[in-house]
């Protein structure tokens, strides 16, 4: 199984919005609504931010939103804040009854 | 509040077996409903799902690692374990244990354990 494809880095200024794409295939992202997004600060464990493409766990800011079109899922962060600077990973269920993650995207808040 | 904590050697020799244990507190593995997983993060890279286990012993493994991986559970200690055999330097990573419902996202993670494979 191949990892999902994410851009290596994105950046934005405080208050702006950014979107991170996660591209897979019809056997994973495109075939199921089981896409999740995780935030990871340096030296910390990942934190679940979005699940089932669009849902936010309790306690996650509504500045974080998810969507999907075809084989590409996206995470949008609006009203960027300094604390959002972190690595972001997508993950998906696959038709092979396994789980696959993306390579990660480093978000820099300028 | 569920908490997970990895433990085990931080250094493993090439060709040996990597062994890690995850101790779960704040929730019982034997209660069911959740799958207990191992995930690793190679240096400077993304996450890789290794596999997971249910309290009844059912396991699911990443096909790329299946031939070298065993995940087991010890309900008496509320722990689950990872064994990865025939390790090489390419297995050097931070290893996380985590909890999820079947094929659902991981909601609780351990802090991670760095394992270095080196002679």
Interface residues (C-beta under 8 A of the other chain):
Chain A: X1 X3 X6 X34 X36 X38 X44 X45 X46 X47 X48 X51 X52 X57 X89 X91 X93 X96 X97 X98 X99 X100 X101 X102 X103 X104
Chain B: X39 X45 X46 X47 X48 X49 X60 X62 X63 X64 X96 X103 X104 X105 X106 X107 X109 X110 X111 X112
